[in-house]
Every structure is written in structure tokens, then in C-alpha cells.
Amino acid sequence: MERIPVMEVIACKHGNLTPAGGWHVVCKSPGNMAPSARITGSILPLALMVTFAACSGTIEDNRDGGDGGREEIFEHADAGPDWGGEGDAAAGDGDVDPDAGDDGTSGTDAACHDACAPAGATRCHPGGNYLERCVDGDGDGCLEWQGYRWCTASQVCRDGDCQAACSVQCSAGDRRCSGGGYDLCQDSDGDGCLDWGMHVDCPAGFSCREPDPRCVADEPPAGGDVEWLDFAPLNQLQDSGWGGVLTDIVNHCPPEWVQTYYDSDRVTHGHETTHGINSYLRNHENSTGQRANGFYVLDDRAAIIVEPGIRKHQAAEFVPGPLRGQRFDMYVTGQSAWDDTPLYIFDEWTAYSNGTAVAVDLYESGAWHYGWRDACMGTVEFVVYSIALAMAVEHYDPDYFGSYGQFTAFLGWQLERSLDLYRRCAGAEPFAWDEQDGYFARLRGSAGEPLRQFLARLFGQSWVERQLYE
């Protein structure tokens, strides 16, 4: 009886296959499994094993001119395929050496090549939940992959081993404070299950704070604490593609305005909707009794700030030439209709930073699928223009600047937030850009020295070092 490696069975399935001539493969087992196939060739083709692993049966040599009486028995074990030793089936009486040539000489003299290495290595079969092992299964002196062991129903084959099936640990985009920063919920190891595998460290001087896990400054800026308006959502609209930050923004826009500020670009959608919210705040939530502006900065927080007594364009003289970016002419010296509203610069600043927050949120939650985008540059530009505005206010309206703590407190808080968002954004592959890197380097270099000196007087040198250099 000829010895036939069962691992070479490829065409057995329920029912009959009909290729002409060659091997007649019969699988007999308890129950209703009785697959059969006829395969052309003097040796069975390489490796199916999935169907035969589920039954016991025989392989019969019915080739034309054969003796019709050769058969090979292979067994099925409940724990998975056990294909006998190193993958060959057990042989009955009268076996013929499978490695013998037609002339009776050893088949090992024929040239062969290793199909795997090293001996004993295992891998997951690409098309099934079972292991293969690297062995010389047919005794020809060369290594090949042969079936080794099925993974159980509670396991998955991964990284060359049967491992426990993964479990979902969290919801996409969730965060939790951990180890000097926060963990972000996403599929960090590509196993198809959400986990806490991505960790984001807070920058120096910041710590993660609950209940909304995020990096918060360990100490308030020298200007004092911002007086926040607790601003509840105005609608409950949802969209699965928005992400948490954009949903937050849209939910704080008056429902009748939502469509007005909609844009198919997620970042622009967040930016423009912020303008709508800020307009609502200054027109409906201003209780100061003075001309004031309002700024929404996420998480149900808004700030109402009285307008200083200067013109918007006066900020331009405090913006160093190398830091006059592509938005300078439009927003600082342009937009003359808003020249009597200097906090228009803060309005754009919060809109750009909220747009950056949308991009960062979608990226960090694994939901950014839109390719490269300029998502960070506007935020870092308005860091510069807002510092320049504060310098102009100090120079042209010193009484306001010296006595109105809400302005300087918000300036310090929003600078911390914007610089954190910028770093996270600029460090993400879809938003990387040499131009913004060069601009930020100029802010930290000699061009930005006058702005840094102003901030050091206002908030302290250590604060400047933490925000710009650590």
C-alpha cells in the first residue's frame, strides 16, 4: 500500500468534484460527511486539510493501471487535526516508501528546496484558524509547511500561535487618565478589538484631569482664573462621522443655524460653526452691560469678554515681519468692517483652534480618513496675532489691560490650549507640514523674542519655557 501524506489532500469537499482521472479521494466518517473527489496526477496536490480534518476516512489509489487496493487511513481528533507525527498519515501493511523513485532508488536524491525555516517554526494558515509547522513531512530532506493543530472555538490564530480571542475593552474615542497623561481607546494592535493601547503623555506642567480626561495646566496663568459661562447644549443632533469634538460644537449651535454653518469638510464645519456659536454668545449671553464678545471653547464652557478700547488693525504693528503669515492680511489688517471689534481676532483664534481640535480628535480616535490637510497652521498663526493684540491693548488701553483680569486670564488659558493642540496636530502624519514647522520655529527663535518677552512679564519666564520649549 502506498503511503500518502494526508496533508497533500486539496480537493475534498461535500459532494463530488469531477476532474478527470488520477487519484480518487474518499473521506468516510461517522455522520453524514462522505466527501469524495478525483484528482488528476500521480501525486496528490498540496494542502487543503480543512475538510478532511473533520472526519476519518481513506484515500484510495484508483489510477489507471494501479492495483486499486492501496489505501491510507487518517484519523480526526476532537482537539483539532492530528495528521500523524510530522504530518504524514499512518500507513497500513505493505506500504511502499513514498520517497522511493520509479527505479526503486531513494527519492531524496532528487533536488528540493526548503519552503520554510527553521525546522519546528509555526505559522497561522492564511485561510483557516489553525497552525502549520515547518517540518520535513515527506522525508525528502527539505522543510515544508504542514498542518499541525486547530485552534479552539474560543481562540484565534495570531502571530504563529493559538491565542485567546480578543475582547473589546472600551468605546472608540474614550479616554482615561493614566501615568502622567491619558490612554486613548482604539484598536492599537490591529486585532479587531478596541483597547487602551495608545497612551498620550501630557506636556511638562500639565496633568490629566477627570471627569473629561485631558491635559490641564498644573497651575493657572499669572493672569488668574477665567470666569466661565456654563453653556449647555442647544440641540442633540448626532452624526456617526463627526467624532466627539465636532458633535460638541454642533450641539452648542442654535438648531435653526446648524445648516447655515455646515460644511462637508469636518475641520471647516467645526471652524464655521464656532463662529455661529460665538455670535449667539455675544448677542444673547452678554450680561456685562458693555459691548462684549463671546467665545466657545468646548465642554460646555464659554467666556464673555468686554471689548478693549482700541482698533483691531493696531495689533499689526506688534506682529514681527517674519511672523506675518498667510492669514495676516485678511484678518489683522483686513476685514475693516470689524475694525472696531478688536476681539474679532480672538473670535478667529477660537474658531481655528476648535477646528484643529476636530482634526486631532478624529485622528486620535482612528477616524481620520481624508488624507493630508492644513489643520494646524491657522491655530499657531493666531497664537501670534492674539499675543500681538494683547500687546496693542497694553499699549493703547493700559487701564483696561491693567484692571480687567478676564482678558489676560483668557489669553493665558487659550494660549496653553492652542499650543497643546498645535503640537498634537503637527505631530500627526496627515497634518504634518514644513511651512507650519518653520513658522513655529520662528516664534521660538529671534523673530518671536518681543512676543516672548511680553508673555514673560505677564505670566512668568517659567510659563513661557513650559509652553514653547518643553
C-alpha positions as CSV (number, residue, x, y, z in Angstrom):
1,M,0.0,0.0,0.0
2,E,1.5,3.4,-1.0
3,R,2.0,5.9,1.9
4,I,0.3,9.2,1.0
5,P,0.7,12.3,3.1
6,V,-2.8,13.3,4.2
7,M,-1.6,16.9,4.3
8,E,-1.4,16.8,0.5
9,V,-5.2,16.4,0.1
10,I,-6.6,19.5,-1.5
11,A,-9.9,18.8,-3.3
12,C,-12.1,17.0,-0.9
13,K,-15.4,18.7,-0.1
14,H,-19.1,17.8,0.5
15,G,-20.4,16.3,-2.8
16,N,-18.3,15.3,-5.8
17,L,-15.7,17.0,-7.8
18,T,-15.3,15.8,-11.4
19,P,-11.7,16.4,-12.7
20,A,-10.8,13.5,-14.9
21,G,-8.6,10.6,-13.9
22,G,-6.0,10.3,-11.2
23,W,-6.4,9.9,-7.5
24,H,-9.8,9.0,-6.2
25,V,-10.1,10.5,-2.7
26,V,-12.8,9.2,-0.4
27,C,-13.5,10.5,3.1
28,K,-15.6,8.2,5.3
29,S,-16.7,9.3,8.7
30,P,-19.5,9.0,11.2
31,G,-22.5,11.1,10.4
32,N,-23.2,12.4,7.0
33,M,-19.7,13.5,5.9
34,A,-18.7,11.5,2.9
35,P,-16.8,13.8,0.6
36,S,-15.2,12.4,-2.5
37,A,-13.0,13.7,-5.2
38,R,-11.0,12.5,-8.2
39,I,-7.8,14.5,-8.8
40,T,-5.5,14.2,-11.8
41,G,-1.9,13.4,-11.3
42,S,0.4,10.7,-9.8
43,I,0.7,12.5,-6.5
44,L,-2.0,14.5,-4.6
45,P,-1.6,18.3,-4.9
46,L,-0.5,20.4,-1.9
47,A,-2.6,21.0,1.1
48,L,-6.2,21.6,1.8
49,M,-6.7,19.6,5.1
50,V,-9.7,21.7,6.4
51,T,-12.5,19.3,5.3
52,F,-10.6,16.0,5.9
53,A,-9.6,17.3,9.4
54,A,-13.2,16.9,10.4
55,C,-13.5,13.2,9.5
56,S,-11.9,9.8,9.4
57,G,-11.6,8.1,6.1
58,T,-9.5,6.6,3.4
59,I,-7.5,7.7,0.4
60,E,-7.6,5.2,-2.4
61,D,-5.2,4.9,-5.4
62,N,-7.5,4.3,-8.3
63,R,-5.1,5.4,-11.0
64,D,-5.4,3.6,-14.4
65,G,-3.1,0.6,-14.2
66,G,-2.9,0.8,-10.4
67,D,-3.8,-2.2,-8.3
68,G,-6.8,-0.4,-6.9
69,G,-6.1,-1.7,-3.5
70,R,-3.8,0.9,-1.9
71,E,-5.4,2.9,0.8
72,E,-4.4,5.3,3.5
73,I,-6.3,5.8,6.8
74,F,-6.2,9.1,8.6
75,E,-7.9,10.0,11.9
76,H,-9.6,13.1,13.2
77,A,-9.2,14.2,16.8
78,D,-11.6,16.4,18.7
79,A,-8.9,18.9,19.6
80,G,-8.0,19.6,16.0
81,P,-6.3,17.9,13.1
82,D,-3.8,15.3,14.1
83,W,-2.2,14.3,10.9
84,G,0.2,11.8,12.4
85,G,3.7,12.5,13.5
86,E,5.2,15.2,11.4
87,G,2.2,15.4,9.1
88,D,2.2,12.0,7.2
89,A,-0.8,9.7,7.7
90,A,-0.2,6.3,9.4
91,A,0.4,3.6,6.8
92,G,-1.1,0.1,6.6
93,D,0.5,-3.2,5.8
94,G,2.5,-3.4,2.6
95,D,3.4,0.3,2.4
96,V,5.7,1.5,-0.3
97,D,8.3,4.1,0.6
98,P,6.8,7.4,-0.6
99,D,10.3,8.7,-1.2
100,A,11.3,5.9,-3.5
101,G,11.8,6.7,-7.2
102,D,10.3,4.7,-10.0
103,D,13.5,2.7,-10.3
104,G,13.5,1.9,-6.5
105,T,16.1,4.4,-5.6
106,S,15.6,6.8,-2.8
107,G,13.7,10.0,-3.8
108,T,15.9,12.1,-1.5
109,D,18.4,12.2,-4.3
110,A,16.1,14.5,-6.3
111,A,16.8,18.2,-5.8
112,C,14.4,20.0,-3.5
113,H,14.3,23.3,-1.7
114,D,13.2,24.3,1.8
115,A,9.8,26.1,1.7
116,C,10.2,27.3,5.3
117,A,12.7,27.7,8.1
118,P,13.7,27.0,10.7
119,A,12.5,23.5,11.5
120,G,9.8,23.5,14.2
121,A,8.6,27.0,13.4
122,T,4.9,27.6,13.4
123,R,2.6,29.9,11.5
124,C,-1.1,30.6,11.1
125,H,-2.5,29.2,7.9
126,P,-3.7,32.2,5.8
127,G,-7.1,30.6,5.1
128,G,-8.0,28.9,8.3
129,N,-7.9,29.1,12.1
130,Y,-5.2,26.5,12.6
131,L,-1.4,26.2,12.9
132,E,1.1,24.9,10.4
133,R,4.5,23.7,11.4
134,C,7.8,23.7,9.4
135,V,8.8,20.0,9.1
136,D,10.3,17.5,6.6
137,G,6.9,15.8,6.4
138,D,7.6,13.7,3.4
139,G,11.2,12.7,4.2
140,D,12.7,14.2,1.2
141,G,15.2,16.2,3.2
142,C,13.5,19.5,2.7
143,L,11.3,21.5,5.0
144,E,7.7,22.4,4.1
145,W,4.6,23.8,5.9
146,Q,2.3,21.1,7.2
147,G,-0.9,21.2,9.3
148,Y,-0.2,21.0,13.0
149,R,-3.1,21.9,15.2
150,W,-6.5,23.5,15.1
151,C,-7.3,26.5,17.3
152,T,-10.4,26.0,19.5
153,A,-13.6,27.9,19.1
154,S,-12.5,30.4,21.9
155,Q,-9.1,31.0,20.2
156,V,-7.8,32.8,17.2
157,C,-4.7,32.0,15.3
158,R,-2.4,35.0,15.6
159,D,1.4,35.5,15.4
160,G,2.1,31.8,15.0
161,D,0.1,30.6,17.9
162,C,-3.4,29.9,19.1
163,Q,-4.3,32.8,21.3
164,A,-7.4,33.7,23.3
165,A,-9.8,35.7,21.2
166,C,-9.7,39.4,21.9
167,S,-12.3,41.3,23.8
168,V,-13.5,44.9,23.4
169,Q,-12.2,47.0,26.4
170,C,-13.7,50.4,25.7
171,S,-15.6,52.6,23.3
172,A,-13.9,54.3,20.3
173,G,-12.5,57.7,21.3
174,D,-12.9,57.2,25.0
175,R,-10.1,58.5,27.3
176,R,-8.9,57.7,30.8
177,C,-6.2,59.4,32.9
178,S,-3.2,57.2,33.3
179,G,0.5,57.5,34.0
180,G,1.2,61.3,33.6
181,G,-1.2,61.5,30.6
182,Y,-4.2,59.7,29.3
183,D,-5.0,56.4,27.4
184,L,-7.0,56.6,24.2
185,C,-9.4,53.9,23.2
186,Q,-8.6,52.5,19.7
187,D,-7.5,49.2,18.0
188,S,-3.9,49.8,18.8
189,D,-2.7,46.3,17.9
190,G,-4.8,45.6,14.8
191,D,-6.6,42.6,16.3
192,G,-10.1,44.0,15.5
193,C,-10.9,44.8,19.2
194,L,-10.8,48.3,20.8
195,D,-8.3,48.6,23.6
196,W,-6.5,51.1,25.8
197,G,-3.2,50.5,23.9
198,M,-2.5,54.2,22.9
199,H,-1.0,56.5,25.5
200,V,-0.6,60.2,25.2
201,D,1.7,62.0,27.7
202,C,0.8,65.4,29.0
203,P,3.5,68.1,28.4
204,A,5.6,69.4,31.2
205,G,3.5,71.5,33.6
206,F,0.3,69.7,32.7
207,S,-1.6,66.8,34.3
208,C,-4.6,64.7,33.2
209,R,-7.8,65.8,34.9
210,E,-11.2,64.0,35.2
211,P,-14.1,63.8,34.6
212,D,-13.2,64.8,31.0
213,P,-9.7,63.3,30.7
214,R,-7.4,65.8,29.1
215,C,-4.2,67.6,29.9
216,V,-4.7,70.7,32.1
217,A,-2.1,73.1,33.4
218,D,-0.9,72.3,36.9
219,E,-1.1,76.0,37.8
220,P,-3.3,78.8,36.4
221,P,-1.5,81.5,34.4
222,A,-0.4,84.7,36.2
223,G,-3.5,86.5,34.9
224,G,-5.8,84.5,37.2
225,D,-8.7,82.2,36.5
226,V,-11.1,82.6,33.7
227,E,-14.7,83.4,34.6
228,W,-16.5,80.7,32.7
229,L,-20.1,80.7,31.4
230,D,-21.7,77.3,31.9
231,F,-23.1,77.0,28.4
232,A,-25.4,74.0,28.0
233,P,-26.1,72.3,24.6
234,L,-28.8,73.8,22.4
235,N,-29.6,70.7,20.4
236,Q,-28.9,66.9,20.4
237,L,-28.0,66.4,16.7
238,Q,-25.7,63.4,16.0
239,D,-23.7,62.1,13.1
240,S,-21.6,59.0,13.2
241,G,-18.8,60.7,11.2
242,W,-18.5,63.8,13.4
243,G,-16.5,62.5,16.3
244,G,-16.8,63.8,19.8
245,V,-15.4,67.3,19.3
246,L,-17.4,68.2,16.2
247,T,-20.6,66.8,17.9
248,D,-19.9,69.0,20.9
249,I,-19.6,72.1,18.7
250,V,-22.7,71.4,16.6
251,N,-24.7,70.7,19.7
252,H,-24.0,74.2,21.0
253,C,-25.2,76.0,17.9
254,P,-28.8,77.1,17.8
255,P,-30.6,74.4,15.9
256,E,-32.0,76.8,13.3
257,W,-28.4,77.9,12.4
258,V,-26.9,74.4,12.1
259,Q,-27.4,74.1,8.4
260,T,-26.1,77.6,7.8
261,Y,-22.6,76.6,9.1
262,Y,-22.5,73.1,7.8
263,D,-19.6,72.1,5.6
264,S,-18.6,68.7,4.2
265,D,-15.1,69.2,5.4
266,R,-15.0,68.3,9.1
267,V,-12.4,70.9,10.2
268,T,-14.2,73.7,8.3
269,H,-17.5,72.6,9.7
270,G,-16.1,72.9,13.3
271,H,-14.5,76.3,12.5
272,E,-17.5,77.9,10.9
273,T,-20.0,76.6,13.4
274,T,-17.8,78.1,16.2
275,H,-18.3,81.5,14.6
276,G,-22.1,80.9,14.8
277,I,-21.9,80.0,18.4
278,N,-19.7,83.0,19.2
279,S,-22.2,85.2,17.5
280,Y,-25.0,83.7,19.7
281,L,-23.0,84.2,22.8
282,R,-22.2,87.9,22.2
283,N,-25.8,88.7,21.3
284,H,-27.7,86.5,23.8
285,E,-25.4,85.7,26.7
286,N,-23.7,89.0,27.4
287,S,-24.7,90.2,30.9
288,T,-21.8,92.7,31.3
289,G,-23.8,95.7,30.3
290,Q,-21.0,96.7,28.0
291,R,-20.0,95.8,24.4
292,A,-18.5,92.3,24.7
293,N,-17.7,89.2,22.7
294,G,-18.2,85.6,23.5
295,F,-16.0,82.5,22.8
296,Y,-16.9,78.9,22.9
297,V,-14.0,76.5,23.8
298,L,-15.8,73.1,24.1
299,D,-17.0,71.1,27.1
300,D,-19.9,73.5,27.8
301,R,-17.5,76.3,28.5
302,A,-17.7,79.8,27.1
303,A,-16.1,83.1,28.1
304,I,-17.6,86.6,27.8
305,I,-15.0,89.3,27.4
306,V,-15.6,93.1,27.2
307,E,-14.1,94.7,24.2
308,P,-11.0,96.8,24.8
309,G,-10.9,100.4,23.6
310,I,-8.6,100.0,20.6
311,R,-8.9,99.3,16.9
312,K,-8.2,95.8,15.5
313,H,-5.6,96.9,13.0
314,Q,-3.5,98.4,15.8
315,A,-2.4,94.8,16.6
316,A,-0.5,94.7,13.3
317,E,2.4,96.8,14.4
318,F,3.2,94.2,17.1
319,V,3.4,91.3,14.7
320,P,7.1,90.8,13.6
321,G,7.6,90.7,9.9
322,P,8.8,87.0,9.8
323,L,5.6,86.0,11.7
324,R,3.2,87.7,9.3
325,G,1.7,84.5,7.8
326,Q,-0.8,83.9,5.0
327,R,-3.8,85.0,7.2
328,F,-2.3,88.3,8.4
329,D,-3.6,90.5,5.6
330,M,-7.1,89.0,5.7
331,Y,-7.7,89.0,9.4
332,V,-5.4,91.5,11.1
333,T,-5.2,94.5,8.6
334,G,-8.2,93.3,6.5
335,Q,-11.8,92.8,7.5
336,S,-12.2,96.5,8.0
337,A,-15.9,96.2,8.9
338,W,-14.7,94.6,12.1
339,D,-12.0,97.1,12.9
340,D,-14.0,98.5,15.9
341,T,-14.2,95.0,17.3
342,P,-10.6,94.0,18.2
343,L,-11.7,90.8,19.8
344,Y,-12.6,89.7,16.3
345,I,-9.0,88.3,16.4
346,F,-10.0,86.1,19.4
347,D,-13.1,85.0,17.5
348,E,-11.0,83.7,14.7
349,W,-8.5,82.2,17.2
350,T,-11.1,80.1,18.9
351,A,-12.6,79.1,15.5
352,Y,-9.2,77.9,14.2
353,S,-8.3,76.1,17.5
354,N,-11.7,74.4,17.6
355,G,-11.2,73.3,14.0
356,T,-7.8,71.9,15.0
357,A,-9.4,70.1,17.9
358,V,-11.8,68.4,15.5
359,A,-8.9,67.2,13.4
360,V,-6.9,65.9,16.4
361,D,-10.0,64.2,17.8
362,L,-10.7,62.3,14.6
363,Y,-7.1,61.4,14.1
364,E,-6.5,60.1,17.6
365,S,-9.7,58.1,17.6
366,G,-8.7,56.4,14.3
367,A,-11.5,58.1,12.3
368,W,-9.5,60.5,10.1
369,H,-9.8,59.2,6.5
370,Y,-9.4,62.3,4.5
371,G,-5.7,62.5,3.6
372,W,-3.5,65.5,4.1
373,R,-4.9,68.7,5.3
374,D,-3.8,72.1,6.6
375,A,-5.3,71.6,10.1
376,C,-2.8,73.2,12.4
377,M,-1.3,76.4,10.8
378,G,-4.3,78.7,11.5
379,T,-4.1,77.9,15.2
380,V,-0.4,78.7,15.6
381,E,-0.8,81.8,13.4
382,F,-3.5,83.2,15.7
383,V,-1.3,82.4,18.7
384,V,1.0,85.1,17.4
385,Y,-1.8,87.5,16.3
386,S,-3.6,87.2,19.7
387,I,-0.3,87.9,21.6
388,A,0.1,91.0,19.3
389,L,-3.4,92.1,20.1
390,A,-2.7,91.9,23.8
391,M,0.5,93.9,23.4
392,A,-1.6,96.5,21.5
393,V,-4.2,96.6,24.3
394,E,-1.5,97.1,26.9
395,H,0.0,100.0,24.9
396,Y,-3.2,101.8,23.7
397,D,-5.7,101.0,26.5
398,P,-3.5,100.4,29.6
399,D,-6.4,101.0,32.1
400,Y,-8.4,98.1,30.5
401,F,-5.3,95.9,30.4
402,G,-4.2,96.6,34.0
403,S,-7.6,96.2,35.6
404,Y,-9.6,93.7,33.6
405,G,-8.4,90.3,34.6
406,Q,-10.8,88.3,32.4
407,F,-8.9,89.4,29.2
408,T,-5.4,88.3,30.4
409,A,-6.8,85.1,32.1
410,F,-8.4,84.0,28.9
411,L,-5.4,84.9,26.9
412,G,-3.2,82.7,29.1
413,W,-5.7,79.8,29.1
414,Q,-6.3,79.9,25.4
415,L,-2.6,80.1,24.7
416,E,-2.0,76.9,26.7
417,R,-4.8,75.1,24.9
418,S,-3.8,76.3,21.4
419,L,-0.1,75.3,21.8
420,D,-1.1,71.9,23.1
421,L,-3.5,71.4,20.2
422,Y,-0.9,72.6,17.7
423,R,1.8,70.2,18.9
424,R,-0.6,67.2,18.8
425,C,-1.8,68.3,15.3
426,A,1.6,69.0,13.8
427,G,2.9,65.7,15.1
428,A,0.2,63.7,13.3
429,E,1.1,62.4,9.8
430,P,-2.0,63.7,7.9
431,F,-1.3,67.2,9.2
432,A,2.5,67.4,9.0
433,W,3.8,70.4,7.0
434,D,7.2,72.0,6.7
435,E,5.7,75.5,6.5
436,Q,4.0,75.3,9.9
437,D,7.1,73.8,11.4
438,G,9.1,76.7,10.2
439,Y,6.6,79.2,11.4
440,F,6.6,77.7,14.9
441,A,10.4,77.7,14.9
442,R,10.4,81.4,14.1
443,L,8.1,82.0,17.0
444,R,10.6,80.2,19.3
445,G,13.6,82.0,17.6
446,S,14.8,85.6,17.4
447,A,11.7,86.8,15.4
448,G,9.5,85.9,18.4
449,E,11.6,87.5,21.0
450,P,9.4,90.6,21.6
451,L,6.3,88.4,22.0
452,R,8.1,86.1,24.4
453,Q,9.3,89.0,26.5
454,F,5.8,90.3,26.8
455,L,4.5,86.9,27.9
456,A,7.3,86.5,30.4
457,R,6.3,89.9,32.0
458,L,2.7,88.8,32.1
459,F,2.9,85.1,33.1
460,G,6.5,84.5,34.1
461,Q,9.5,83.1,32.3
462,S,9.0,79.6,33.5
463,W,5.5,79.7,32.0
464,V,7.0,80.7,28.6
465,E,9.6,78.0,28.8
466,R,6.9,75.3,29.5
467,Q,4.6,76.5,26.7
468,L,7.1,77.0,24.0
469,Y,10.2,74.8,24.7
470,E,9.2,71.7,26.7
